[in-house]
Amino acid sequence: MRFLADLHIHSRYSIATSKDLSPETISKWAQLKGITVIGTGDFTHPLWLAELRKKLETAGNGLFRLKNKFRARDIPDACKADIFFLPSAEISCVYSKEGKTRKIHSIVFVRDFSDAVKLNSVLAKIGRLASDGRPILKLDAKDLLKIVLDSSAP
């Protein structure tokens, strides 16, 4: 199956992003641009995660879709399409290793919101998740990988 995806986006809770970003506007613009699968961005931010949980529902294909009551009605017929969301977040790891400062940005995907909650509970012990949509953590990227894998284990 062929589709267009944008898996690296941010919410209005990230610094230097539009304050108009919402699941509704993201879905609308994805349709207008021909994007079928889009990352949610910033599920690490508590307010954004709460909004995602309120406005998205499982699509039954391992992805999520906007609940019907939140869908835009003013989409041109030629652009109307099902838009699917994949829970995603960018995490910035800034740490020292072998006498050098390392700065690594990782894009993280989770299966569902319960995995996002588990991951966030661990990451919240390391840094402040509510300060920015893309948190900066003093954490080796390898350690982040282990935390992500452990939090999504069946």
SULJO-V412640 format. One record per pair of residues at least 24 apart in sequence whose ideal C-beta (glycine too) atoms are under 6 Angstrom apart, sorted by the first residue. I is the first residue (numbers start at 0). J is the second residue. D is the distance in Angstrom with one decimal. If there is no record, write none. Layout:
i=<I & I>
j=<J & J>
d=<D & D>
This chain:
i=<2 & 2 & 3 & 3 & 3 & 4 & 5 & 5 & 6 & 6 & 7 & 8 & 8 & 9 & 9 & 9 & 10 & 10 & 10 & 10 & 12 & 12 & 12 & 12 & 13 & 13 & 13 & 14 & 22 & 22 & 23 & 26 & 26 & 27 & 29 & 30 & 30 & 30 & 31 & 36 & 37 & 38 & 38 & 39 & 39 & 39 & 40 & 41 & 41 & 42 & 42 & 42 & 43 & 43 & 43 & 43 & 44 & 45 & 52 & 55 & 58 & 86 & 89 & 90 & 91 & 91 & 92 & 92 & 92 & 92 & 93 & 94 & 94 & 103 & 105 & 107 & 109 & 114 & 117 & 118 & 121 & 121>
j=<35 & 36 & 33 & 34 & 35 & 36 & 34 & 37 & 38 & 87 & 106 & 38 & 40 & 40 & 41 & 132 & 40 & 41 & 47 & 132 & 41 & 44 & 47 & 132 & 41 & 132 & 133 & 131 & 54 & 65 & 69 & 65 & 82 & 71 & 82 & 74 & 78 & 80 & 78 & 83 & 84 & 85 & 87 & 84 & 86 & 87 & 87 & 88 & 132 & 86 & 88 & 115 & 88 & 119 & 128 & 134 & 132 & 129 & 112 & 84 & 83 & 115 & 133 & 134 & 133 & 135 & 136 & 138 & 140 & 143 & 135 & 137 & 139 & 140 & 143 & 147 & 151 & 151 & 150 & 150 & 146 & 150>
d=<4.0 & 5.7 & 5.7 & 4.9 & 5.7 & 4.0 & 5.2 & 5.1 & 4.2 & 5.9 & 5.7 & 5.4 & 4.1 & 4.6 & 5.6 & 5.3 & 5.2 & 4.0 & 4.4 & 4.9 & 5.7 & 4.4 & 5.1 & 3.8 & 5.9 & 3.2 & 5.3 & 5.6 & 4.5 & 5.7 & 5.2 & 4.8 & 4.7 & 4.3 & 4.8 & 5.2 & 4.9 & 5.3 & 5.3 & 4.9 & 5.9 & 5.4 & 3.3 & 5.1 & 5.1 & 5.5 & 5.8 & 5.6 & 3.6 & 5.0 & 4.7 & 4.5 & 4.6 & 5.7 & 4.9 & 5.5 & 4.8 & 5.5 & 5.3 & 5.7 & 5.7 & 5.5 & 4.5 & 6.0 & 5.9 & 4.5 & 5.8 & 5.0 & 4.7 & 5.6 & 5.6 & 5.4 & 5.4 & 4.4 & 5.9 & 5.5 & 5.9 & 4.6 & 4.3 & 4.1 & 5.3 & 5.9>
